[in-house]
Amino acid sequence: MFFSLKSNKMLFLFILIIKTLISISANSWFGCWIGLKINLLSFIPLISNSKNLLSNEASLKYFLVQSIASINFLFMILMKLTFFNFNNSNILPMMMNLPLLMKMGSVPFHFWFPNIVEGMSWINNFILMTWQKISPMILLSYFFNKNFLIFILIMNSIIGAIGGLNQTSLRKIMAFSSINNLSWMISSMLISENLWLFYFSLYSFLISIMCFLFNNFNMYFINQLYILNINSMLKFSFLINFLSLGGLPPFIGFFPKWVIINFLMNNNFMIISFIFIMMSLIMLFFYIRISFSSLMFNYLKLKWFKIFMKNKNNNLIYLFNLISITGMIFSNLFFL
């Protein structure tokens, strides 16, 4: 029974990857829509779990939201094919961007994203925050309204930073962090596809580290970081990866953000650059609050409640931290 369940999960994961590639390589809008629908139907079995009611609720909510977005996207495709006069206006690109923004959990359709993330495992959260954004982002780059997307990326930066301030759930904090990073992804997509691929690859790498750590320790709330009696070096790894995810200059997560800010400054988008920098400081504030508190507060250190990890897992975590810290070397090369 266990092996059949595991094989079914791997099958749906394989279909998920294949249909994403089909969706972004389709030569028609209707083919893109079919790829999105099959991608949705293959991700639902990965979320649902008969032993967890929250996972079943999250899968139902995700299905309803994505179905509404797919219906709207299909309607906009029919509008584009039927009314040719709309192709020369700015209304149709803006209307076609809305269902794609809804699919990726962007503002103003971000309300479903933290609630669904709260009912999912860390592995499924990693897939939702990384792989499931590929198809909508690439389809968004085909046909978009630039002025509308500039407003959207500003709102994503603000909502993602402010929304995570009063959260105690690690999954919701990572969800709002994903919304904030979505603004950087959209801005990098408006600049260059290669820059978007570079930013998305580094973001996926940093998110994979955090989800790997939280999944190994079975952590879902901030107070678990204080209670668990784990090695201080592992707690220090949380600090390093959080700072890298927030874009602090010495770490490797700073490079794509530095390139985007440099481009915005050279093209006289001073206000957008200022908003991005200030919102990144807010993100760093609650990242540091989590890490610093976990290092300094050990008010319930139980001798019988310890976390034991295998040596190979420890070495893998230290390797990830080493890769993140190597950003200091590259920073000297960039600024020379």
C-alpha positions as CSV (number, residue, x, y, z in Angstrom):
1,M,0.0,0.0,0.0
2,F,2.8,2.4,0.9
3,F,4.7,1.7,-2.3
4,S,1.6,2.1,-4.5
5,L,0.8,5.4,-2.8
6,K,4.4,6.6,-3.3
7,S,4.4,5.6,-6.9
8,N,1.1,7.4,-7.6
9,K,2.6,10.6,-6.0
10,M,5.6,10.3,-8.3
11,L,3.4,9.7,-11.3
12,F,1.4,12.9,-10.6
13,L,4.6,14.8,-10.0
14,F,5.9,13.6,-13.4
15,I,2.6,14.7,-15.1
16,L,2.9,18.0,-13.3
17,I,6.4,18.7,-14.7
18,I,5.5,17.5,-18.2
19,K,2.3,19.5,-18.5
20,T,4.0,22.7,-17.3
21,L,6.5,22.2,-20.1
22,I,3.7,21.6,-22.6
23,S,1.9,24.8,-21.4
24,I,4.8,27.1,-21.9
25,S,5.8,25.5,-25.2
26,A,2.3,25.5,-26.8
27,N,1.9,27.5,-30.0
28,S,-1.7,28.6,-29.2
29,W,-3.5,30.1,-26.3
30,F,-5.9,27.2,-26.2
31,G,-3.0,24.8,-25.8
32,C,-1.7,26.9,-23.0
33,W,-5.1,26.7,-21.3
34,I,-5.2,22.9,-21.6
35,G,-1.7,22.7,-20.1
36,L,-2.8,24.8,-17.2
37,K,-5.9,22.7,-16.5
38,I,-4.0,19.3,-16.6
39,N,-1.3,20.9,-14.4
40,L,-4.0,21.8,-11.9
41,L,-5.5,18.3,-12.0
42,S,-2.1,16.7,-11.4
43,F,-1.3,18.9,-8.4
44,I,-4.5,18.3,-6.5
45,P,-3.7,14.6,-5.7
46,L,-0.3,15.8,-4.3
47,I,-2.0,18.1,-1.9
48,S,-4.8,16.0,-0.7
49,N,-4.3,13.6,2.2
50,S,-7.0,11.3,3.6
51,K,-5.4,11.5,7.1
52,N,-5.3,15.3,7.3
53,L,-8.4,17.4,7.0
54,L,-6.5,20.6,6.5
55,S,-4.8,19.1,3.4
56,N,-8.2,18.1,2.0
57,E,-9.6,21.6,2.7
58,A,-6.5,23.2,1.0
59,S,-6.9,21.0,-2.0
60,L,-10.6,21.9,-2.4
61,K,-9.8,25.6,-2.0
62,Y,-7.0,25.4,-4.5
63,F,-9.2,23.6,-7.0
64,L,-11.9,26.2,-6.7
65,V,-9.6,29.2,-7.1
66,Q,-7.6,27.7,-10.0
67,S,-10.8,26.7,-11.7
68,I,-12.2,30.2,-11.5
69,A,-8.9,31.6,-12.9
70,S,-8.9,29.0,-15.7
71,I,-12.5,29.9,-16.7
72,N,-11.7,33.6,-16.8
73,F,-8.5,32.9,-18.8
74,L,-10.5,30.8,-21.3
75,F,-13.1,33.6,-21.6
76,M,-10.3,36.2,-22.3
77,I,-8.8,33.9,-25.0
78,L,-12.2,33.7,-26.7
79,M,-12.5,37.5,-26.4
80,K,-9.1,37.9,-28.0
81,L,-10.0,35.5,-30.9
82,T,-13.5,37.0,-31.5
83,F,-13.1,40.7,-31.0
84,F,-10.0,41.7,-33.0
85,N,-10.5,45.4,-32.3
86,F,-9.5,44.8,-28.7
87,N,-6.0,43.7,-29.7
88,N,-4.9,47.2,-30.3
89,S,-6.2,48.5,-27.0
90,N,-4.8,48.2,-23.5
91,I,-7.9,46.7,-22.0
92,L,-7.5,43.1,-23.3
93,P,-3.9,42.6,-22.1
94,M,-4.9,43.9,-18.7
95,M,-7.9,41.5,-18.6
96,M,-5.8,38.6,-19.7
97,N,-3.2,39.3,-17.0
98,L,-5.8,39.1,-14.2
99,P,-6.5,35.3,-14.3
100,L,-2.7,34.6,-14.6
101,L,-2.1,36.8,-11.5
102,M,-4.8,34.9,-9.7
103,K,-3.1,31.6,-10.6
104,M,0.2,32.6,-9.1
105,G,-1.3,34.2,-5.9
106,S,-0.5,37.8,-6.8
107,V,-2.2,41.0,-5.5
108,P,-5.1,41.7,-5.7
109,F,-6.0,37.9,-5.7
110,H,-3.5,37.0,-2.9
111,F,-6.1,36.2,-0.2
112,W,-6.3,32.5,-1.0
113,F,-2.5,32.0,-1.0
114,P,-1.7,32.1,2.7
115,N,-4.8,30.1,3.7
116,I,-4.0,27.3,1.3
117,V,-0.3,27.3,2.2
118,E,-1.3,26.8,5.9
119,G,-2.9,23.5,5.2
120,M,-0.1,22.0,3.1
121,S,3.1,20.2,3.8
122,W,6.5,21.8,3.3
123,I,7.2,19.8,0.2
124,N,3.9,20.8,-1.4
125,N,4.6,24.4,-0.3
126,F,7.9,24.3,-2.1
127,I,6.2,23.1,-5.3
128,L,3.4,25.8,-5.0
129,M,5.9,28.7,-4.4
130,T,8.3,27.7,-7.2
131,W,7.2,25.3,-9.9
132,Q,3.6,26.3,-10.0
133,K,4.6,29.9,-10.8
134,I,6.5,29.0,-14.0
135,S,3.5,28.6,-16.3
136,P,1.6,31.8,-15.3
137,M,4.8,33.9,-15.3
138,I,5.9,32.8,-18.8
139,L,2.4,33.2,-20.2
140,L,2.3,36.6,-18.6
141,S,5.4,37.6,-20.5
142,Y,3.7,36.8,-23.8
143,F,0.9,39.4,-23.6
144,F,0.9,42.0,-20.8
145,N,0.1,45.6,-20.0
146,K,3.3,47.2,-18.7
147,N,1.7,50.1,-16.7
148,F,-0.7,47.7,-15.1
149,L,2.1,45.3,-14.1
150,I,4.1,48.1,-12.6
151,F,1.2,48.9,-10.3
152,I,0.8,45.2,-9.5
153,L,4.5,44.7,-8.6
154,I,4.5,47.7,-6.3
155,M,1.4,46.3,-4.5
156,N,3.0,42.9,-4.3
157,S,6.1,44.4,-2.6
158,I,4.0,46.3,-0.1
159,I,1.4,43.6,0.8
160,G,4.0,40.9,1.0
161,A,6.2,42.9,3.5
162,I,3.4,44.2,5.7
163,G,1.4,41.0,5.7
164,G,4.1,39.0,7.3
165,L,4.7,41.3,10.2
166,N,2.0,39.9,12.5
167,Q,2.3,36.2,11.6
168,T,3.3,33.5,13.9
169,S,3.0,30.6,11.4
170,L,6.1,29.9,9.5
171,R,4.1,28.7,6.5
172,K,2.2,32.0,6.3
173,I,5.5,34.0,6.7
174,M,6.9,32.1,3.8
175,A,3.7,32.7,1.8
176,F,3.9,36.5,2.3
177,S,7.6,36.2,1.5
178,S,6.7,34.6,-1.8
179,I,4.2,37.4,-2.6
180,N,7.0,39.9,-1.9
181,N,9.4,38.1,-4.1
182,L,6.8,37.9,-6.8
183,S,7.2,41.7,-7.3
184,W,10.9,41.1,-8.0
185,M,10.1,38.3,-10.4
186,I,7.6,40.4,-12.3
187,S,10.1,43.3,-12.5
188,S,12.9,41.0,-13.7
189,M,10.5,39.6,-16.3
190,L,9.8,43.1,-17.6
191,I,13.6,43.7,-17.9
192,S,14.8,40.4,-19.4
193,E,13.8,36.7,-19.6
194,N,17.4,35.7,-18.7
195,L,17.3,37.9,-15.6
196,W,13.9,36.4,-14.6
197,L,15.4,32.9,-15.0
198,F,18.4,33.9,-12.9
199,Y,16.3,35.3,-10.1
200,F,13.8,32.5,-10.2
201,S,16.6,29.9,-10.0
202,L,18.2,31.5,-7.0
203,Y,14.9,32.1,-5.3
204,S,14.0,28.4,-5.8
205,F,17.3,27.3,-4.4
206,L,16.9,29.5,-1.2
207,I,13.3,28.4,-0.7
208,S,14.3,24.7,-1.1
209,I,16.8,25.2,1.7
210,M,14.2,26.7,4.1
211,C,11.6,24.1,3.2
212,F,14.2,21.3,3.7
213,L,15.1,22.6,7.1
214,F,11.5,23.1,8.3
215,N,10.4,19.7,7.0
216,N,13.3,17.9,8.7
217,F,12.6,19.6,12.0
218,N,8.8,19.4,11.5
219,M,8.5,23.1,12.3
220,Y,5.3,25.1,11.5
221,F,5.3,27.9,14.1
222,I,7.8,30.4,15.4
223,N,7.6,29.2,19.0
224,Q,8.9,25.8,17.9
225,L,12.2,27.4,17.2
226,Y,12.4,28.4,20.8
227,I,11.3,25.1,22.3
228,L,13.3,22.6,20.2
229,N,16.7,21.7,21.7
230,I,18.8,21.7,18.5
231,N,22.3,22.6,17.7
232,S,23.2,26.3,17.7
233,M,24.9,25.9,14.4
234,L,21.7,24.7,12.8
235,K,19.9,27.7,14.3
236,F,22.6,29.9,12.8
237,S,21.9,28.3,9.5
238,F,18.4,29.6,9.7
239,L,19.8,33.1,10.2
240,I,22.1,32.8,7.2
241,N,19.5,31.5,4.8
242,F,16.9,34.0,6.0
243,L,19.3,36.9,5.4
244,S,20.1,35.5,2.0
245,L,16.4,35.2,1.2
246,G,15.8,38.8,2.3
247,G,18.6,40.0,0.0
248,L,21.2,41.3,2.5
249,P,24.2,42.4,0.4
250,P,26.9,40.0,1.6
251,F,24.9,36.9,0.7
252,I,24.1,35.3,-2.7
253,G,20.4,36.3,-2.6
254,F,21.5,39.9,-3.0
255,F,22.8,39.6,-6.6
256,P,19.6,39.4,-8.6
257,K,18.0,42.1,-6.5
258,W,21.0,44.3,-7.0
259,V,20.8,43.8,-10.8
260,I,17.1,44.7,-10.8
261,I,17.7,47.8,-8.6
262,N,20.6,48.9,-10.8
263,F,18.4,48.7,-13.9
264,L,15.5,50.5,-12.3
265,M,17.8,53.3,-11.1
266,N,19.4,53.7,-14.6
267,N,15.9,53.9,-16.2
268,N,14.6,56.6,-13.8
269,F,12.3,54.3,-11.8
270,M,13.5,55.9,-8.5
271,I,10.2,55.5,-6.7
272,I,9.9,51.8,-7.5
273,S,13.5,51.2,-6.4
274,F,12.8,53.1,-3.1
275,I,9.7,51.0,-2.4
276,F,11.5,47.8,-3.2
277,I,14.4,48.6,-0.9
278,M,12.1,49.8,2.0
279,M,10.0,46.7,1.8
280,S,13.1,44.5,1.7
281,L,14.1,46.1,5.0
282,I,10.8,45.2,6.5
283,M,11.2,41.6,5.3
284,L,14.6,41.5,6.8
285,F,13.1,42.8,10.1
286,F,10.9,39.8,10.7
287,Y,13.4,37.4,9.3
288,I,16.0,38.6,11.8
289,R,13.3,38.6,14.5
290,I,12.7,34.9,13.9
291,S,16.4,34.0,13.8
292,F,17.6,36.1,16.6
293,S,14.8,34.9,18.9
294,S,15.5,31.3,18.2
295,L,19.2,31.8,19.0
296,M,18.7,33.8,22.2
297,F,15.5,32.5,23.7
298,N,15.6,29.0,25.1
299,Y,13.0,29.2,27.8
300,L,11.9,25.6,27.5
301,K,14.9,23.4,26.9
302,L,13.7,19.9,27.7
303,K,16.4,17.2,28.1
304,W,14.1,14.5,26.8
305,F,12.9,16.4,23.7
306,K,15.8,16.6,21.2
307,I,16.1,16.5,17.5
308,F,18.6,14.0,16.1
309,M,19.7,14.4,12.5
310,K,21.9,12.1,10.4
311,N,25.4,13.3,9.6
312,K,24.7,13.4,5.9
313,N,21.8,15.8,6.5
314,N,24.0,18.0,8.6
315,N,26.6,18.1,5.9
316,L,24.0,18.9,3.3
317,I,22.8,21.9,5.3
318,Y,26.3,23.1,5.9
319,L,27.0,22.9,2.2
320,F,23.9,25.0,1.4
321,N,25.1,27.6,3.9
322,L,28.5,27.6,2.3
323,I,27.0,28.2,-1.1
324,S,24.9,31.1,0.3
325,I,28.0,32.7,2.0
326,T,30.0,32.5,-1.2
327,G,28.0,35.5,-2.2
328,M,30.6,37.6,-0.4
329,I,33.2,36.5,-2.9
330,F,31.1,37.4,-5.9
331,S,30.1,40.7,-4.3
332,N,33.8,41.8,-4.3
333,L,34.1,40.8,-7.9
334,F,31.0,42.8,-8.8
335,F,31.9,46.0,-7.0
336,L,35.6,46.1,-8.1
